[in-house]
Amino acid sequence: MFLRPYRRAPFSYAVKISPSCPVTQRYLNRSSTRRLNWRHRCQCISSKNTTYEEEKEEDISRAILIWRAIKLPIYSVALVPLTVGSAAAYLQTGLYSARRYFVLLASSVLIITWLNLSNDVYDFDTGADKTKKESVVNIVGNRTGTLLAAYLFLALGFMGLTWVSVEARNLRSILLLACAITCGYIYQCPPFRLSYQGFGEPLSFAAFGPFATTAFYLLQSSTSELPITGTIVSASLLVGFTTTLILFCSHFHQVNGDRVVGKMSPLVRLGTETGSKVVKVAIFSLYSLLLVLGLCRALPLTCIFLCALTLPVGKLVVNYVEQNHKDKMKIFMAKYYCVRLHALFGAALAAGLVYSGSAKAAQWRATSSCTLSTNPKGELKKDLVHGCIVQLLKCFLSAPAGGNKDNILPYKTNLSSYCC
């Protein structure tokens, strides 16, 4: 309080004393020079700090730039539908082809690579990725080369999918996979670009859920086509649900940029605050749907139990989005938390299906061995097929020439004991 009048004193004296006074002019010149020097120093220090922070941020960005461009965690959207579909096929048939699984996995990774690269190219064309440092086009600096590489990956991936479909002699699977790829194309590629109209989430749900998961389920068949059961339909719905959540949360940090280029994503229409509430409702709906499917016995109880263990991860997603939906830097990580939920939920779902399939196969083997051990003649057969063949031969060799059905009936009864 006592220093302010003292500091303002020279100005009051300068007003009272004539400006033509040499002493006054000398004092004013010195004070103005000091002020200018002090401002210049402050500006230099501020610019140095800003430059240092920008260089530091640039160094950090360069260190993680390639990692963000590769988007390795996002490739879980290729792994989860394949794993869940194969597990559902194992539950149905007790069979599993590792060779087909890995061929399909490699082909799916190529398809996802096409999606990522082409998405960067077309977003670069519209200006949505103009300031996106982790865009592949901005890193490589070659739009045409990136686009050609994207469609090369698409061709190789589709060739792998077609080869497995031909080997499995399953036409339905390749049609479903073609529908899934079509959803990916009209999602981002011109002239459709339905993601700019807000239809990206429904297309993602259909592509990775009912289409891809069901197709991978059908491709694990050995000789005949598998039936479309309630189990695979329920599992595909859950996979599509968690995949769509990843896409929805990936738009939180891009709302302003999407609005500028006219990309009307759901978050642009709703806003981040309402979007955080949508995420909360989506997580609640996911586990509610899981419980309903378990009560309806569309899914085994082991799936319900194991998937319920991922509930803390779902709560983590909800809390993180609610707390950071206004912070562009922090909300960037929301999609990776959703990827974590997607991967763990899919792994739990597949593990539950495999466990139920193994228990079912063990029960079938125990029943078969028990039936064979109680053969009326006391003969222990090695397997069910051998017993059926032997019983058929006995039936035809011991039947009378007249072909009386009453005499053959006991052999049919014995045969049914092997086949049940």
C-alpha positions as CSV (number, residue, x, y, z in Angstrom):
1,M,0.0,0.0,0.0
2,F,2.9,2.4,0.7
3,L,4.9,1.6,-2.3
4,R,2.3,2.6,-5.0
5,P,2.5,6.4,-4.4
6,Y,6.3,6.2,-4.3
7,R,6.3,4.4,-7.7
8,R,3.9,6.8,-9.3
9,A,5.8,9.8,-7.9
10,P,7.9,10.4,-11.0
11,F,4.8,10.6,-13.2
12,S,3.2,13.1,-10.9
13,Y,6.4,15.2,-10.9
14,A,6.6,14.9,-14.6
15,V,3.2,16.5,-14.9
16,K,4.0,19.3,-12.6
17,I,7.5,20.0,-14.0
18,S,7.8,21.4,-17.5
19,P,8.7,18.8,-20.1
20,S,11.3,21.2,-21.5
21,C,13.4,20.8,-18.4
22,P,16.6,18.8,-19.3
23,V,16.5,16.9,-16.1
24,T,12.9,15.8,-16.7
25,Q,13.6,14.8,-20.2
26,R,16.7,12.8,-19.2
27,Y,14.7,11.0,-16.5
28,L,11.8,10.2,-18.8
29,N,14.1,8.9,-21.5
30,R,15.9,6.6,-19.0
31,S,12.7,5.3,-17.6
32,S,11.2,4.6,-21.0
33,T,14.4,2.9,-22.1
34,R,14.3,0.7,-19.0
35,R,10.7,-0.2,-19.7
36,L,11.4,-1.1,-23.3
37,N,14.4,-3.2,-22.3
38,W,12.4,-5.0,-19.6
39,R,9.6,-5.7,-22.1
40,H,12.1,-7.0,-24.6
41,R,13.6,-9.3,-22.0
42,C,10.2,-10.7,-21.0
43,Q,9.3,-11.3,-24.6
44,C,12.6,-13.1,-25.2
45,I,12.2,-15.2,-22.2
46,S,8.6,-16.0,-23.1
47,S,9.5,-16.8,-26.7
48,K,12.4,-19.0,-25.5
49,N,10.1,-20.9,-23.2
50,T,7.5,-21.3,-25.9
51,T,10.1,-22.5,-28.4
52,Y,11.4,-24.9,-25.8
53,E,7.9,-26.3,-25.1
54,E,7.2,-26.6,-28.8
55,E,10.5,-28.4,-29.4
56,K,9.8,-30.7,-26.5
57,E,6.3,-31.4,-27.7
58,E,7.7,-32.0,-31.2
59,D,10.2,-34.4,-29.8
60,I,7.5,-36.3,-27.9
61,S,5.3,-36.4,-31.0
62,R,8.1,-37.7,-33.1
63,A,8.8,-40.5,-30.6
64,I,5.2,-41.7,-30.6
65,L,4.3,-40.5,-34.1
66,I,4.9,-43.9,-35.8
67,W,3.1,-45.7,-33.0
68,R,0.1,-43.6,-33.5
69,A,0.2,-44.0,-37.3
70,I,0.4,-47.8,-37.1
71,K,-2.5,-47.9,-34.7
72,L,-1.5,-51.3,-33.5
73,P,-4.2,-51.6,-30.7
74,I,-6.9,-50.9,-33.3
75,Y,-6.1,-54.2,-35.0
76,S,-7.9,-56.0,-32.2
77,V,-11.0,-55.3,-34.3
78,A,-9.6,-57.9,-36.7
79,L,-8.6,-60.4,-34.0
80,V,-11.8,-60.4,-31.9
81,P,-14.4,-61.3,-34.5
82,L,-12.3,-64.1,-35.9
83,T,-11.6,-65.5,-32.4
84,V,-15.2,-65.3,-31.3
85,G,-16.5,-66.8,-34.5
86,S,-14.0,-69.7,-34.3
87,A,-14.9,-70.3,-30.7
88,A,-18.6,-70.5,-31.6
89,A,-17.8,-73.0,-34.3
90,Y,-15.8,-75.1,-31.9
91,L,-18.8,-75.0,-29.5
92,Q,-21.0,-76.3,-32.3
93,T,-18.8,-78.9,-33.9
94,G,-15.9,-79.6,-31.5
95,L,-13.5,-78.9,-34.5
96,Y,-10.9,-76.1,-35.0
97,S,-8.6,-75.4,-37.9
98,A,-5.5,-73.5,-36.8
99,R,-4.3,-73.1,-40.4
100,R,-7.5,-71.4,-41.5
101,Y,-7.5,-69.3,-38.4
102,F,-4.0,-67.8,-39.1
103,V,-4.7,-67.3,-42.8
104,L,-7.9,-65.5,-41.9
105,L,-6.1,-63.4,-39.3
106,A,-3.4,-62.3,-41.8
107,S,-6.1,-61.5,-44.4
108,S,-8.1,-59.5,-41.8
109,V,-5.1,-57.5,-40.8
110,L,-4.5,-56.6,-44.4
111,I,-8.1,-55.5,-44.7
112,I,-7.9,-53.3,-41.6
113,T,-4.6,-51.8,-43.0
114,W,-6.6,-50.8,-46.1
115,L,-9.2,-49.2,-43.9
116,N,-6.7,-47.1,-42.0
117,L,-4.6,-46.0,-45.0
118,S,-7.6,-45.1,-47.2
119,N,-9.2,-43.3,-44.3
120,D,-6.1,-41.1,-43.9
121,V,-6.0,-40.4,-47.6
122,Y,-9.6,-39.4,-48.0
123,D,-9.6,-37.4,-44.7
124,F,-6.5,-35.6,-46.1
125,D,-8.4,-34.7,-49.2
126,T,-11.2,-33.2,-47.3
127,G,-8.9,-31.3,-44.9
128,A,-10.0,-33.3,-41.8
129,D,-6.4,-34.5,-41.2
130,K,-4.7,-31.3,-42.3
131,T,-3.2,-30.7,-38.8
132,K,-3.1,-34.4,-37.8
133,K,0.6,-35.2,-37.3
134,E,0.0,-39.0,-37.0
135,S,-1.7,-39.2,-40.4
136,V,0.2,-41.6,-42.7
137,V,-0.1,-39.1,-45.6
138,N,1.5,-36.3,-43.5
139,I,4.3,-38.6,-42.4
140,V,5.0,-40.1,-45.8
141,G,4.2,-37.0,-47.8
142,N,2.9,-39.0,-50.7
143,R,-0.9,-39.3,-51.1
144,T,-0.9,-41.4,-54.3
145,G,1.6,-43.9,-52.9
146,T,-0.4,-44.3,-49.7
147,L,-3.6,-44.9,-51.7
148,L,-2.0,-47.5,-54.0
149,A,-0.5,-49.3,-51.0
150,A,-4.0,-49.3,-49.3
151,Y,-5.7,-51.0,-52.3
152,L,-2.8,-53.4,-52.7
153,F,-3.4,-54.6,-49.1
154,L,-7.2,-54.8,-49.9
155,A,-6.5,-57.1,-52.9
156,L,-4.2,-59.3,-50.9
157,G,-6.5,-59.6,-48.0
158,F,-9.6,-60.4,-50.1
159,M,-7.6,-63.1,-52.0
160,G,-6.8,-64.8,-48.6
161,L,-10.4,-64.6,-47.6
162,T,-11.6,-66.0,-50.9
163,W,-9.0,-68.9,-50.8
164,V,-10.3,-70.0,-47.4
165,S,-13.9,-69.7,-48.5
166,V,-13.2,-71.9,-51.6
167,E,-11.4,-74.4,-49.5
168,A,-14.3,-74.6,-47.0
169,R,-16.8,-74.7,-49.9
170,N,-18.9,-72.1,-48.2
171,L,-20.5,-69.5,-50.4
172,R,-22.3,-67.7,-47.6
173,S,-19.1,-66.8,-45.8
174,I,-17.6,-65.0,-48.8
175,L,-20.9,-63.1,-49.4
176,L,-20.9,-62.0,-45.7
177,L,-17.3,-60.9,-45.9
178,A,-18.0,-59.0,-49.1
179,C,-20.8,-57.2,-47.3
180,A,-18.4,-56.3,-44.5
181,I,-15.9,-54.8,-46.9
182,T,-18.6,-52.9,-48.7
183,C,-19.6,-51.3,-45.4
184,G,-16.0,-50.2,-44.9
185,Y,-15.9,-48.8,-48.4
186,I,-19.1,-46.7,-48.3
187,Y,-18.1,-45.6,-44.8
188,Q,-15.1,-43.5,-46.0
189,C,-14.5,-43.7,-49.7
190,P,-16.0,-41.3,-52.3
191,P,-18.6,-40.8,-53.6
192,F,-20.4,-42.2,-50.6
193,R,-18.5,-41.1,-47.5
194,L,-21.4,-42.0,-45.2
195,S,-19.2,-41.3,-42.1
196,Y,-19.6,-37.6,-43.0
197,Q,-23.4,-38.0,-42.6
198,G,-23.1,-39.7,-39.2
199,F,-23.6,-43.3,-40.4
200,G,-20.2,-44.6,-39.4
201,E,-21.3,-46.3,-36.2
202,P,-24.1,-48.4,-37.8
203,L,-21.8,-49.5,-40.6
204,S,-19.1,-50.4,-38.2
205,F,-21.6,-52.4,-36.1
206,A,-22.8,-54.4,-39.1
207,A,-19.4,-55.0,-40.6
208,F,-17.6,-56.3,-37.6
209,G,-20.6,-57.8,-35.8
210,P,-23.1,-59.9,-37.8
211,F,-21.2,-59.9,-41.1
212,A,-17.6,-60.6,-40.1
213,T,-18.1,-62.7,-37.0
214,T,-20.7,-64.9,-38.6
215,A,-18.5,-65.4,-41.7
216,F,-15.6,-66.5,-39.6
217,Y,-17.9,-68.9,-37.8
218,L,-18.9,-70.5,-41.1
219,L,-15.4,-70.8,-42.3
220,Q,-14.4,-73.1,-39.5
221,S,-16.7,-75.8,-40.8
222,S,-15.1,-79.0,-42.1
223,T,-17.4,-80.8,-44.5
224,S,-20.8,-79.2,-44.3
225,E,-22.2,-75.8,-43.7
226,L,-22.9,-74.9,-40.1
227,P,-26.3,-73.7,-39.1
228,I,-26.8,-70.1,-38.0
229,T,-27.6,-70.6,-34.3
230,G,-28.7,-68.1,-31.6
231,T,-25.3,-68.4,-30.1
232,I,-23.4,-67.0,-33.0
233,V,-26.0,-64.3,-33.6
234,S,-25.8,-63.2,-29.9
235,A,-22.0,-63.3,-29.9
236,S,-21.8,-61.2,-33.1
237,L,-24.1,-58.6,-31.7
238,L,-21.9,-58.2,-28.6
239,V,-18.7,-57.9,-30.8
240,G,-20.4,-55.3,-33.0
241,F,-21.4,-53.4,-29.9
242,T,-17.9,-53.0,-28.5
243,T,-16.4,-52.3,-31.9
244,T,-18.9,-49.4,-32.5
245,L,-17.9,-48.0,-29.1
246,I,-14.3,-47.6,-30.2
247,L,-15.3,-45.6,-33.3
248,F,-17.7,-43.4,-31.3
249,C,-15.0,-42.5,-28.7
250,S,-12.4,-41.9,-31.4
251,H,-14.3,-38.7,-32.4
252,F,-14.1,-36.9,-29.0
253,H,-10.8,-35.1,-29.7
254,Q,-11.8,-34.3,-33.4
255,V,-15.1,-32.5,-32.9
256,N,-13.9,-29.1,-33.8
257,G,-11.9,-30.3,-36.9
258,D,-14.8,-32.4,-38.0
259,R,-17.3,-29.5,-37.7
260,V,-15.0,-27.3,-39.8
261,V,-14.8,-29.7,-42.8
262,G,-18.5,-30.7,-42.5
263,K,-18.1,-34.1,-41.1
264,M,-21.3,-34.5,-39.1
265,S,-20.3,-37.4,-36.7
266,P,-22.6,-38.2,-33.8
267,L,-20.4,-36.2,-31.4
268,V,-20.6,-33.1,-33.7
269,R,-24.3,-33.3,-33.5
270,L,-24.6,-34.2,-29.9
271,G,-21.7,-32.4,-28.3
272,T,-19.0,-34.0,-26.0
273,E,-21.1,-33.6,-22.8
274,T,-24.1,-35.5,-24.2
275,G,-21.6,-37.9,-25.9
276,S,-20.2,-38.8,-22.5
277,K,-23.7,-39.7,-21.3
278,V,-24.2,-41.8,-24.5
279,V,-21.1,-43.8,-23.6
280,K,-22.5,-44.4,-20.1
281,V,-25.7,-45.7,-21.5
282,A,-23.9,-47.8,-24.0
283,I,-21.8,-49.6,-21.4
284,F,-24.9,-50.2,-19.3
285,S,-26.7,-51.6,-22.3
286,L,-23.8,-53.9,-23.2
287,Y,-23.8,-55.7,-19.9
288,S,-27.6,-55.7,-19.7
289,L,-27.8,-57.3,-23.1
290,L,-25.2,-59.8,-21.9
291,L,-27.4,-60.7,-18.9
292,V,-30.5,-61.1,-21.0
293,L,-28.7,-63.4,-23.5
294,G,-27.5,-65.5,-20.6
295,L,-31.0,-65.8,-19.1
296,C,-32.4,-66.7,-22.5
297,R,-29.6,-69.4,-22.8
298,A,-28.5,-68.0,-26.1
299,L,-25.0,-67.9,-24.6
300,P,-23.4,-70.4,-22.2
301,L,-23.3,-69.4,-18.5
302,T,-19.5,-69.5,-18.7
303,C,-19.6,-66.6,-21.2
304,I,-21.8,-64.6,-18.9
305,F,-19.5,-65.1,-15.9
306,L,-16.2,-64.4,-17.7
307,C,-17.6,-61.3,-19.6
308,A,-19.0,-60.0,-16.3
309,L,-15.4,-59.9,-15.0
310,T,-14.6,-57.1,-17.5
311,L,-17.1,-54.8,-15.8
312,P,-14.4,-52.8,-14.0
313,V,-12.9,-51.9,-17.4
314,G,-16.3,-50.7,-18.6
315,K,-16.6,-48.6,-15.5
316,L,-13.1,-47.2,-16.2
317,V,-14.2,-46.1,-19.7
318,V,-17.3,-44.4,-18.4
319,N,-15.4,-42.5,-15.6
320,Y,-12.6,-41.4,-18.0
321,V,-14.9,-40.0,-20.6
322,E,-17.1,-38.2,-18.0
323,Q,-14.1,-36.6,-16.4
324,N,-12.1,-35.7,-19.5
325,H,-14.5,-35.2,-22.4
326,K,-13.7,-31.4,-22.5
327,D,-9.9,-32.0,-22.5
328,K,-8.7,-32.6,-26.0
329,M,-5.3,-33.9,-24.9
330,K,-6.6,-36.5,-22.4
331,I,-9.8,-37.6,-24.2
332,F,-7.5,-38.8,-27.0
333,M,-6.9,-41.9,-24.9
334,A,-10.6,-42.7,-24.6
335,K,-10.6,-44.8,-27.7
336,Y,-7.7,-46.9,-26.4
337,Y,-9.6,-47.6,-23.2
338,C,-12.4,-48.8,-25.4
339,V,-10.0,-51.0,-27.3
340,R,-8.9,-52.5,-24.0
341,L,-12.6,-53.2,-23.2
342,H,-13.2,-54.6,-26.7
343,A,-10.2,-57.0,-26.5
344,L,-10.9,-58.2,-22.9
345,F,-14.6,-58.6,-23.5
346,G,-14.0,-60.5,-26.8
347,A,-11.4,-62.8,-25.1
348,A,-13.7,-63.5,-22.2
349,L,-16.6,-64.3,-24.7
350,A,-14.4,-66.6,-26.7
351,A,-13.0,-68.3,-23.6
352,G,-16.5,-69.0,-22.4
353,L,-17.5,-70.6,-25.7
354,V,-14.3,-72.7,-25.9
355,Y,-14.8,-73.9,-22.3
356,S,-18.4,-74.9,-23.0
357,G,-17.4,-76.6,-26.2
358,S,-14.7,-78.6,-24.4
359,A,-17.1,-79.6,-21.7
360,K,-19.6,-80.7,-24.3
361,A,-17.0,-82.7,-26.2
362,A,-15.9,-84.4,-23.0
363,Q,-19.4,-85.3,-22.1
364,W,-20.0,-86.7,-25.6
365,R,-16.9,-88.8,-25.3
366,A,-17.9,-90.1,-21.9
367,T,-21.3,-91.0,-23.1
368,S,-19.9,-92.8,-26.2
369,S,-17.4,-94.8,-24.2
370,C,-20.1,-95.8,-21.7
371,T,-22.5,-96.9,-24.5
372,L,-19.8,-98.9,-26.2
373,S,-18.7,-100.6,-22.9
374,T,-22.3,-101.9,-22.4
375,N,-22.4,-103.8,-25.7
376,P,-24.8,-106.8,-25.4
377,K,-22.1,-109.3,-26.5
378,G,-19.6,-107.8,-24.1
379,E,-17.3,-106.7,-26.9
380,L,-15.4,-103.5,-26.2
381,K,-15.2,-101.5,-29.4
382,K,-12.5,-98.9,-30.1
383,D,-14.9,-96.2,-31.3
384,L,-18.4,-95.5,-32.3
385,V,-18.0,-95.7,-36.1
386,H,-16.3,-99.2,-35.9
387,G,-19.2,-100.4,-33.7
388,C,-21.8,-99.2,-36.1
389,I,-20.1,-100.8,-39.1
390,V,-19.8,-104.2,-37.3
391,Q,-23.4,-104.1,-36.3
392,L,-24.6,-103.3,-39.8
393,L,-22.6,-106.3,-41.2
394,K,-24.2,-108.5,-38.6
395,C,-27.6,-107.2,-39.5
396,F,-27.3,-108.0,-43.2
397,L,-25.5,-111.3,-42.8
398,S,-27.9,-112.7,-40.2
399,A,-31.1,-111.6,-41.9
400,P,-33.3,-114.4,-43.4
401,A,-33.6,-114.7,-47.1
402,G,-37.3,-113.7,-47.0
403,G,-36.3,-110.3,-45.5
404,N,-38.8,-110.5,-42.6
405,K,-38.6,-107.2,-40.8
406,D,-39.4,-108.7,-37.5
407,N,-36.2,-110.7,-37.5
408,I,-34.1,-107.7,-38.4
409,L,-35.6,-105.5,-35.7
410,P,-33.4,-106.7,-32.8
411,Y,-30.3,-105.8,-34.8
412,K,-31.7,-102.3,-35.4
413,T,-32.2,-102.0,-31.7
414,N,-28.6,-102.9,-31.1
415,L,-27.5,-100.5,-33.7
416,S,-29.4,-97.7,-32.1
417,S,-27.5,-98.3,-28.9
418,Y,-24.3,-97.5,-30.7
419,C,-25.6,-94.4,-32.4
420,C,-27.3,-92.8,-29.4
